[in-house]
Amino acid sequence: MAANTLVTITYSVPGAKRREFEGIIRDLENRINSTQQAVRFSVYQSEDTPGTFVELYECDSTPAYDALEDSLDDETSRLISRIATDFAEARQAVMTLRRFS
């Protein structure tokens, strides 16, 4: 799939919570990628800033990303919510990029 839209969500996870976070984020990655056709999900960790993570959603289109939340099962939605409330520190940066051409 050639992505036409990229969505990134960047946040930090405190050191004491990282091990549990890593297990949850791997589960989330497997769940999203095994059920979605128009969105591919991956997670990156900063080499320069320990504990800083970037979720990357590679999407066919912006509407495909917008529809993602409605297509997730309850457990996947719960994991996303838990990451946002229990692991990610308050400052989160979200960026949507659309292919130029």
C-alpha positions in Angstrom: 0.0 0.0 0.0 1.4 3.4 -1.0 0.3 5.8 1.8 -1.3 9.0 0.7 -1.7 10.2 4.3 0.5 9.9 7.3 -0.7 10.6 10.8 1.8 10.7 13.7 1.2 10.9 17.4 4.2 11.7 19.5 4.4 11.3 23.3 6.6 10.3 26.2 6.1 7.4 28.5 7.7 7.6 32.0 10.5 5.0 32.7 8.6 3.1 35.4 5.7 2.4 32.9 7.7 1.6 29.8 7.8 -2.2 30.1 4.1 -2.5 30.5 3.5 0.0 27.7 5.7 -1.9 25.3 3.6 -5.0 25.8 0.4 -3.1 25.2 1.6 -1.2 22.2 2.8 -4.5 20.5 -0.6 -5.9 21.1 -2.3 -2.8 19.7 0.0 -2.9 16.6 -0.9 -6.6 15.9 -4.7 -5.9 16.4 -4.8 -2.9 14.1 -2.6 -4.4 11.4 -4.5 -7.7 11.3 -7.9 -6.1 10.9 -7.3 -3.0 8.8 -6.9 -2.8 5.0 -6.6 1.0 4.5 -4.4 1.8 7.5 -1.1 0.4 8.5 0.1 1.1 12.1 3.7 1.0 13.5 5.5 2.5 16.5 8.9 4.1 16.7 11.0 5.0 19.7 13.4 8.0 19.6 17.1 7.1 19.7 17.8 10.6 21.1 15.2 10.9 23.8 14.5 7.8 25.8 10.9 7.2 26.4 9.6 9.2 23.4 7.5 7.2 21.1 5.9 8.0 17.7 2.8 6.2 16.5 2.7 6.2 12.7 -0.5 5.5 10.8 0.1 5.0 7.0 -3.3 5.5 5.3 -4.8 5.2 1.9 -6.5 8.6 2.6 -7.5 11.0 5.4 -11.0 9.6 5.5 -9.5 6.1 6.0 -7.8 7.3 9.2 -10.9 9.1 10.3 -12.9 5.9 9.9 -10.4 3.9 11.9 -11.9 4.5 15.3 -15.4 3.4 14.2 -14.0 0.1 12.8 -12.1 -1.0 15.9 -13.3 -3.7 18.3 -14.0 -2.9 22.0 -10.6 -4.3 23.2 -8.6 -2.4 20.7 -10.4 0.9 21.5 -9.8 0.2 25.2 -6.0 -0.3 24.6 -5.9 3.0 22.7 -7.7 4.8 25.5 -5.5 3.2 28.1 -2.3 4.3 26.3 -3.6 7.9 26.2 -4.7 8.0 29.9 -2.3 5.7 31.7 1.0 5.9 29.8 1.3 8.9 27.6 2.4 12.0 29.4 0.0 15.0 29.0 1.8 16.6 26.1 0.9 14.7 22.9 1.6 16.0 19.4 -0.5 14.9 16.5 0.4 15.7 12.9 -1.4 14.7 9.7 0.6 14.8 6.4 -0.9 14.4 3.0 1.2 13.3 0.0 2.3 16.2 -2.1 1.9 15.4 -5.8 
